Amino acid sequence: MTQTFHCTGCGAPNKPEAGQISMACAYCGITLTIPEELRTRAIPRVEKIQPKAKPVVSLEKEAPELLRKAQPLAIKAWNMYAYWTWIRWVLPTCLTIFVVGFFICMALGALPFVFNLFR
């Protein structure tokens, strides 16, 4: 229950403002000192802080910068693809040459024995 006190100038009832020592009369405007027994603590005010708005990215304006930043990555990806296609061709070819060469060497190494059989 909020108590009131009377104005010393006009006698009108006034409700004391929380957290204040003095206030203006609501009727005549005279400055009043709030009695100590009616003084209350101020009610803390909660202020909502608005979140900061994130800047909107315009792709038309940012595209050159994004492409410049992505260029090294794109070049590395292209080089990896080129190496991969080259390795996919080279490894089976080398393996085939090795196997064929192995059999040729085996055959050539066996030729002297085969020719000695027919003598």
C-alpha positions in Angstrom: 0.0 0.0 0.0 1.5 3.3 -1.1 1.2 6.1 1.5 0.7 9.7 0.6 1.9 13.0 2.2 0.4 16.4 1.9 1.9 19.4 0.1 3.1 22.2 2.4 1.9 24.8 -0.2 -1.5 23.6 -1.4 -2.3 20.7 0.9 -2.9 18.3 -2.0 -1.9 14.6 -1.5 1.2 13.4 -3.2 2.6 9.9 -3.7 6.3 9.8 -3.1 8.5 8.8 -6.0 10.7 5.8 -5.4 14.4 6.5 -4.9 13.9 10.2 -4.6 14.6 12.6 -1.7 12.6 15.5 -3.1 9.9 15.9 -5.7 7.7 18.5 -7.3 4.0 18.7 -6.1 1.7 17.2 -8.7 -0.7 20.1 -8.3 1.1 23.3 -7.6 4.7 22.4 -8.7 6.4 23.4 -5.4 9.5 21.4 -4.5 8.7 19.0 -1.6 11.0 17.0 0.6 9.8 13.4 1.0 9.6 12.4 4.6 12.2 9.7 5.6 9.6 7.2 6.6 8.0 7.3 3.2 11.2 7.1 1.1 11.6 3.8 -0.8 14.3 2.4 -2.9 14.2 2.9 -6.6 12.8 0.0 -8.6 15.6 -1.1 -10.9 14.6 -0.6 -14.5 15.4 -3.4 -16.9 16.4 -2.0 -20.3 16.3 -4.3 -23.2 19.4 -4.1 -25.3 18.7 -4.5 -28.9 21.0 -7.0 -30.6 23.3 -5.4 -33.1 22.1 -5.9 -36.6 24.4 -8.1 -38.7 25.5 -6.4 -41.9 23.7 -7.7 -45.0 26.2 -9.2 -47.4 25.6 -8.1 -51.0 27.0 -10.8 -53.2 27.2 -8.4 -56.2 29.5 -6.1 -54.2 31.4 -8.9 -52.3 31.9 -11.2 -55.3 35.3 -9.9 -56.4 36.7 -10.2 -52.9 35.2 -13.6 -52.3 36.6 -14.8 -55.6 40.0 -13.4 -54.8 40.0 -15.2 -51.4 38.8 -18.5 -53.0 41.3 -18.4 -55.9 44.2 -20.2 -54.1 41.8 -22.9 -53.0 40.4 -23.3 -56.4 43.9 -23.5 -58.0 44.9 -26.2 -55.5 41.7 -28.2 -56.1 42.3 -28.0 -59.9 46.0 -29.2 -59.5 44.9 -32.1 -57.3 42.4 -33.1 -60.0 45.0 -32.9 -62.7 47.5 -35.0 -60.6 44.7 -37.5 -59.9 43.8 -37.9 -63.6 47.5 -38.3 -64.4 48.1 -40.9 -61.7 45.0 -42.8 -62.8 46.6 -43.2 -66.2 50.3 -43.7 -65.1 49.9 -46.3 -62.4 48.1 -49.0 -64.5 50.3 -48.3 -67.4 53.5 -48.7 -65.3 52.1 -51.9 -63.8 51.2 -53.3 -67.2 54.7 -52.5 -68.5 56.3 -54.1 -65.5 54.3 -57.3 -65.8 54.9 -57.6 -69.5 58.5 -56.8 -69.1 58.8 -59.4 -66.4 57.4 -62.1 -68.7 59.6 -61.0 -71.6 62.7 -61.2 -69.4 61.5 -64.7 -68.2 61.1 -65.7 -71.8 64.4 -64.3 -73.0 66.1 -65.9 -70.0 64.6 -69.2 -70.9 65.6 -69.0 -74.6 69.1 -70.3 -74.2 67.8 -73.4 -72.5 65.1 -73.9 -75.1 67.7 -73.6 -78.0 70.0 -76.0 -76.2 67.3 -78.6 -76.1 67.0 -78.6 -79.9 70.7 -79.1 -80.6 
